[in-house]
Structures are given as structure tokens and as C-alpha cells.
């Protein structure tokens, strides 16, 4: 089992920044990849960014490249999503998730944190 707890959401004006945190605990995290997803009202959940615990290999969606950065702190078992130049369309509930590094399905999910960007 892997437990994930997100924090850091809130309301911010367009152009501003927020940093989301995800505290992970449980199984050997080095064998997992961590991801951030988001779901806006009336829309499907979409992938935002991912990082592997062991080597720190990252990926992100085109919609956030150049604005969002994913990072991890192995000592703190935490993953972060630094969000800059926020836009109203970034408004969503953001979820932290974990999947086996050799797998494709994210099997563990946090409870989500709300991000609201107003113009």
C-alpha cells in the first residue's frame, strides 16, 4: 500500500504561482513513479506530469510545459508540482498518484487539492 496526501492548493490570480506537495508513505517508493493529474468540472481527469523516484525522470503534458515543474525529495518522501504563470484554465482538482515504475496504471491516489485561478 502507498498512502498519498496532497497539500498546497488554493486560489490565485492569473499569472501567479502555487506549489503543490504530495507526501507519500508505505511501500518501497523507489519502485514507483509518481504523477500529478487534474480534473476540472465537467471534464475528464487528465495527466499533468510524472517523475520516477529512483532516477528522477520526468514527463509532462504539452499544456503545462514551460510553466509547471515536477520534482521529488527522496529524503522527505515528497513530490512537488511547482506551477507558474497560472491560467484560469488550470483551475481543477489536482491529484497525486503512484504507479509501479514498470507498469502503466496508477493504482494509488490522493484525495485531491483544489486549485482555482481567477482572472
N, C-alpha and C positions, 0 to 999 in steps of 0.2 A: 504494500500500500504506500501511496505517496499522498501526503496532505499538502494542499496549496492554499495560501491566504494572501489575497491581494490587498493593497492599500495605495493611497495617493491620489485617488480620483477627486474630482471637484469641478467647479465652474471657473471658466477663464475666458477672457476676451479674445477674439480672433487675433492671431499674431503672437499670442502668448505661449507659455510653456508649462508643461506638467511632467512630473516624473512618477511613474507607477512602479511599485515594488511588489514582488511576489516572494513570500517566504515559503520554502519547501522543507519538508521533513519526511522521514520514513525510510524507504529502501535506498540502496546504494545509488545515489543520484548520478554518479559518473557514467552509468549505463543508460542515461536518459537524455533526450533532447527536450528543451523547454520552448514553448511557444506562447505568443500573445495573439488572441483573437478578439474580434469585436462584433457586436450586434446592435444595429440601430433599429429603432421602432419600425415595424413593418417590413424589415429586411432580413435576409438570411445572415447567419454568422459568417464572417469572413476572416481569412488569415491575415495577420498583420506582420509578424516577424517571428523568427525562431533562432535558437542558439543551442549548440551542444555543450554539455557540462565539461567534458574532458578537454576538447580541443578549442572550444570557443568559436566553432564555425557558425557563421551567421547567414541568414537569408531574410528577405523582407519583400513585401508586396510593392508593386510599382507605385501605388497610390501614396505610399509613405516614404519612399526612398528619398534620401536627402533631407528629410525632416525628422524622422524617428530613428532612434538608435537603441538596439538591444544589447545588454551586457549582463555578465554574471559575476558574482563574487563567491567563489567556491568556499572560502572560509566562513562566510555567513549563510551559505546555502540559499542565496537570494538571486533573483533575476530582476532586472530593471528594464523599463521602457522609458527612455527619455524622449519626450515629444515636444518638438519645437515648431514654430510657425504654424500653430494650430489653426484649423479652418472650421467653420460651422459644420461641414460635412464629416468631420471627425467625431462629432457627437455620437456616443454609443455607450453601451456597457462593455467594458473591457475584461476579458477573461484570461487568466494564466492557465496553461495546460502542460501536461507532460506525456511523452510517448517514449517507448523503448527506442534507443538510438538506431537499431536495425529494423525497426518497424515503421509503419506508415500511419497508424491510427493513434490519435491522442486518447488515452484511456483515463487520465486523471484530470480533473478540472477544479478550479477555484470557484468561489461564489460570485465573483464579478465585482467590478467597481465602476461607478458611473462617471463618465466624462462628458461635460457639457461645455460647448464652445459657442459663445454668443457674439453676434456682430455689433 
